[in-house]
Amino acid sequence: MQTTGIIRKIDELGRIVLPKLRKYLNINPGDDFQITIENEKIILEKYSRLQNEELELIHLINCFSSITNYSIYLVINNKIVNSEYEEITKEVQNIIQERKIYIDETNKINITNTITNKDKIIINPIILDSDLLGTIIITGKEGIKNMIDISKIIERIIKLKYM
């Protein structure tokens, strides 16, 4: 565990301010955290309902990828879980934070530092009860409408699992 040297007081409501750590750890307003206690230490971990079902979701994404000509990625906590947990670019993070489906046919967005997009792209945040569960990113050379339909089908399957 890394020590930062920052000392903070807890206020009368039991709150503590996390200063620049928020930016470093990509903590955004509304993010969920799991709180555990271990040897008199309080451990805060970013929590995602999808993380518990990661393997199943990766199999789902791989099934759709194998029957289409698209590259399909699942993003949880700003990392692509079906691609060695690479962190997505700040540009893609900003698009996801807008919480709207994003369509780009100009091939100008890089998904990660190593995954460059040379095709059309759909970025579809998965939102359930105002919580951002994750994001589906689909890239392909053809059929933007089909890409949107596939992203919405995957989104519905994931949402049905958590409703």
N, C-alpha and C positions, 0 to 999 in steps of 0.2 A: 504494500500500500504506500502511496506517495504522500508525503507531508507537504502542505503548502505554506505553513507558518502564519496563517491567518487565524486570528482569534476573534470570535464574535460573541456577544451577549444574547441571551434569549429574552425576548420581551415578555410582558405580563400575560400575553395570550399564548405563550409557548412557541412563538415564531422565531425563526432565525433567518437573516438575510444571507443569501449566497451571492457574493459580489461577482466579479469577473469569471468565477467558476461557471456561471450559467452559460456564458458565451463559449468558453473552452469546451464544455461538455455538451453543448447544443441543447440546453434546457430551455424550453419555451413555456409561456403561460399556459396552464391547462394540462401540462404533461402529468401522467400518473407515475407514482413511485411506490415501490415496495419497500417497507421499512422492516429491517431485521435487527436483532440484538445478538451480538456475539462477543463474549468475554468483556462485558461492560463497554462495548463499542456499539454505536448506532450506525448502521449501514443503510444508506439510501441507494436504491438501484432503480433506474428507469424501468418502468413496467409496460408491457404490451400484452394484451390478451392473445395476440396471434403467436407470441413466442412459444407458448405451450404446445401449439399445434404445428410448429415449423416443418417438421418432416412430412406430415400429411399435406401441407400446403405446397411444399416443394414438389411432391409427387403430382399434385393437381396441376401446377404450372408446367411441369415437364410433359404431362399428357397433352395439354393444349399446344405446347411448343412442337411436339412430335407430329401432330396432325395438321399443323399450319406451317406456313413458310415464315413465321414471325419469331423474333427473339422476344421472350417474355421474362420479365424480372419482377420479383416481389421485394418490396422495400419495407423493412420494419426498423424503426428507430434510426432512420437515415443510412441504413446499410442494406445492401442487396444480399438477401439470405441465400439465394440459389446461385451465387457467384462469389464464393470465398469471402463473404462479408465485407466486400469493398464499400467504402463510404461514398455516397453520392456527392456530386458537386454542389456548391453553394447555390448555383443557378437553379438546379433541380429542387433543392430544398426550399428555395423561395417560391417556386411554382407550386409545390405541394402545400405550403403554408397558406396559399390562397384558397385551398379547399374546393377547387373547381376542376373539371376535366380540361386538360390542356391538349391541344392538337397543333402539331407543327409539321408542315410539309416541306420546309426549307432546308432541313438537315443541318441546322446550326447548333444543336445542343449536344454537349458531351454529358453522358450519364455519370461516369466516374473518371478518374484520371487515366484509367486503362481501357475503359469501354467508351469508345467514341462512336457517335451515331452518324451513319452515312445514309440513313433512310428516313422515312416518315416516322413520326413518333406520337404516341398517345401516353399521357400521364394521367392516371385516374386514381385520385385519393379515395380510400375506403373509409367512409364516415358512418358511424353508428351511434345514435343518441348523442350527437355533437362531439363524439370522441373520434379522433383520427387513429384508426386501427393500423393502417399501413397504406401502401400504394402499389398499384399495378402499372408497370411501364411496358409498353409494347412497341417494338420497332419493326418495320418491314418496308419492302419496296412498293407494294401495291395494296389496293383495297382499304383506304382509310375508313370507310363505313364499316367494313368487316372487322377491322382492328378495334373500332369503338364497340361494336357488338360483342366481340370476344371479351374485351375488358369489362363490359357490363355483366356478362354471364359469370365471369370469375368473381366479380364483386358480389353479385347476388348469392353465389354459392357460399362465399365466405361469410356474408351477412346472415344467411339462413342458419349457419352453424352457431352464431352468437346471439340470435334473437331469443 
